[in-house]
Amino acid sequence: MNWEQARRFCASLPGATQDIKWGADLCFCIGGRMFAVTWLDARGKAQRFSFKVDDHRFLELTDRAGIVPAPYLARAKWVQVQDASALTDAQARTLLARSHALVAARLTRAQQRALGLLDAAAPAARPAAQPRATRSTRSPTN
């Protein structure tokens, strides 16, 4: 996993924004919600990457050497890649895109539409109406 390529990939995802938080953490967000974070060294180079993963992938990934539960965010199923060789570039892109999708899915439909993640012409999906159960107030007659 090339840190700088991962950084450029995150920035290229639809609706992604970047912001420095907590002094030296470059946060990638969608709709104001983080989907990936990297620590920047004194030269501004990315070091380590943290991102959200599917619940069922969390233990699998943290069992790999060089990947640990992300500090402060592990309970939300975030991992931190500390060793660049723990993932290939293709694996990193797949996981970062999935993190983006997981966080984007939690946004409101209006936010998703405003970010260009939904087709503006498509109506919002509504569940089919269920027939209302009626209760008779009369007593049964024989």
Backbone torsions as a table, in degrees:
resi	resn	phi	psi	omega
1	MET	NA	117.9	177.2
2	ASN	-88.3	119.1	-174.9
3	TRP	-57.9	-45.0	-176.8
4	GLU	-69.0	-36.8	176.1
5	GLN	-65.9	-40.0	177.9
6	ALA	-62.9	-40.5	178.6
7	ARG	-62.0	-45.8	178.8
8	ARG	-66.0	-38.0	179.3
9	PHE	-63.1	-46.0	178.8
10	CYS	-58.3	-43.5	-178.8
11	ALA	-65.6	-24.3	-176.9
12	SER	-86.4	-9.8	-177.3
13	LEU	-70.5	148.5	-176.2
14	PRO	-57.3	128.5	176.8
15	GLY	75.7	4.5	-176.6
16	ALA	-74.7	139.0	174.1
17	THR	-125.4	161.0	179.5
18	GLN	-122.0	146.7	179.6
19	ASP	-156.4	139.5	174.7
20	ILE	-87.4	125.4	177.4
21	LYS	-127.4	155.5	175.6
22	TRP	55.4	30.7	174.6
23	GLY	91.5	-53.4	-174.5
24	ALA	-139.8	19.0	179.4
25	ASP	-104.4	120.6	176.5
26	LEU	-89.5	114.5	-177.1
27	CYS	-103.3	133.6	174.3
28	PHE	-104.5	126.1	-174.1
29	CYS	-127.8	159.0	169.7
30	ILE	-135.4	124.2	-178.0
31	GLY	61.0	29.4	180.0
32	GLY	83.1	1.5	179.8
33	ARG	-111.1	135.0	-178.7
34	MET	-71.2	140.2	170.9
35	PHE	-124.0	-14.2	176.7
36	ALA	-158.7	149.8	179.7
37	VAL	-140.9	138.7	173.0
38	THR	-132.1	146.1	177.0
39	TRP	-89.4	133.6	179.0
40	LEU	-100.7	133.7	177.6
41	ASP	-79.8	-175.9	-176.5
42	ALA	-61.4	-25.0	179.1
43	ARG	-90.2	-0.1	-179.2
44	GLY	83.5	14.6	179.3
45	LYS	-89.9	140.8	179.9
46	ALA	-67.7	137.1	176.1
47	GLN	-136.6	131.5	-178.6
48	ARG	60.5	149.1	176.6
49	PHE	-137.6	136.0	174.4
50	SER	-121.3	143.4	179.3
51	PHE	-161.3	161.9	-179.7
52	LYS	-79.4	144.5	176.7
53	VAL	-131.5	163.5	174.9
54	ASP	-61.8	147.5	-179.6
55	ASP	-53.4	-43.3	-176.2
56	HIS	-72.7	-13.1	178.5
57	ARG	-95.5	-16.2	-173.4
58	PHE	-55.2	-54.9	-178.1
59	LEU	-66.4	-38.2	178.4
60	GLU	-59.2	-46.2	-177.7
61	LEU	-71.2	-41.0	-177.9
62	THR	-74.2	-9.9	172.9
63	ASP	-79.6	-14.9	178.5
64	ARG	-78.0	144.9	174.8
65	ALA	-64.7	135.3	177.3
66	GLY	91.6	-3.1	177.4
67	ILE	-125.4	127.3	-177.8
68	VAL	-129.6	163.4	171.8
69	PRO	-60.8	135.3	-177.0
70	ALA	-68.4	131.1	177.6
71	PRO	-56.5	136.3	178.2
72	TYR	70.8	-15.6	-175.2
73	LEU	-122.6	4.6	-177.0
74	ALA	-62.2	-35.4	-178.5
75	ARG	-65.4	-20.9	176.3
76	ALA	-95.4	15.4	177.8
77	LYS	63.8	50.9	172.6
78	TRP	-106.3	143.1	176.1
79	VAL	-117.0	158.7	175.3
80	GLN	-123.4	122.7	176.2
81	VAL	-89.4	111.8	-178.1
82	GLN	-97.3	-24.3	-179.0
83	ASP	-115.5	118.5	-176.5
84	ALA	-57.5	-25.7	-178.3
85	SER	-83.3	-0.9	-178.6
86	ALA	-70.2	-25.3	-179.9
87	LEU	-134.6	146.4	171.4
88	THR	-77.4	166.4	178.0
89	ASP	-61.2	-39.6	179.9
90	ALA	-65.0	-42.6	177.9
91	GLN	-63.2	-42.2	-179.9
92	ALA	-62.7	-45.1	179.0
93	ARG	-60.7	-43.0	179.5
94	THR	-62.1	-46.2	-179.0
95	LEU	-68.1	-39.1	178.7
96	LEU	-67.9	-39.2	176.7
97	ALA	-65.0	-37.7	178.2
98	ARG	-67.8	-39.6	176.6
99	SER	-59.3	-46.1	176.9
100	HIS	-56.6	-46.3	-178.8
101	ALA	-65.7	-40.6	179.4
102	LEU	-61.6	-44.4	-178.7
103	VAL	-72.3	-41.1	179.4
104	ALA	-62.0	-34.6	-179.5
105	ALA	-65.1	-23.2	179.9
106	ARG	-84.8	-7.2	177.8
107	LEU	-77.2	158.6	176.8
108	THR	-69.1	160.3	178.2
109	ARG	-60.0	-37.7	179.5
110	ALA	-63.6	-42.5	177.4
111	GLN	-64.7	-43.8	179.5
112	GLN	-60.7	-42.9	179.7
113	ARG	-64.9	-44.3	-179.7
114	ALA	-61.9	-31.2	179.7
115	LEU	-86.5	-0.4	179.2
116	GLY	79.5	18.9	-178.9
117	LEU	-88.1	-17.3	177.5
118	LEU	-121.2	152.4	175.3
119	ASP	-70.5	122.6	-177.2
120	ALA	-62.4	-27.5	-178.1
121	ALA	-81.1	-20.5	-177.3
122	ALA	-77.2	129.8	177.7
123	PRO	-70.6	154.2	177.7
124	ALA	-65.6	137.0	180.0
125	ALA	-70.2	130.9	177.9
126	ARG	-119.6	142.9	178.4
127	PRO	-67.2	148.9	178.9
128	ALA	-63.7	141.6	-180.0
129	ALA	-68.8	136.1	178.5
130	GLN	-97.1	137.5	177.7
131	PRO	-62.7	139.8	-178.8
132	ARG	-80.2	131.7	178.0
133	ALA	-73.3	135.4	178.7
134	THR	-110.9	151.4	-179.8
135	ARG	-122.0	131.1	179.3
136	SER	-76.3	137.0	178.4
137	THR	-97.7	-7.5	-179.8
138	ARG	-84.0	153.4	174.4
139	SER	-82.8	148.0	-178.9
140	PRO	-65.1	142.4	177.5
141	THR	-111.6	148.5	179.9
142	ASN	-101.7	NA	NA
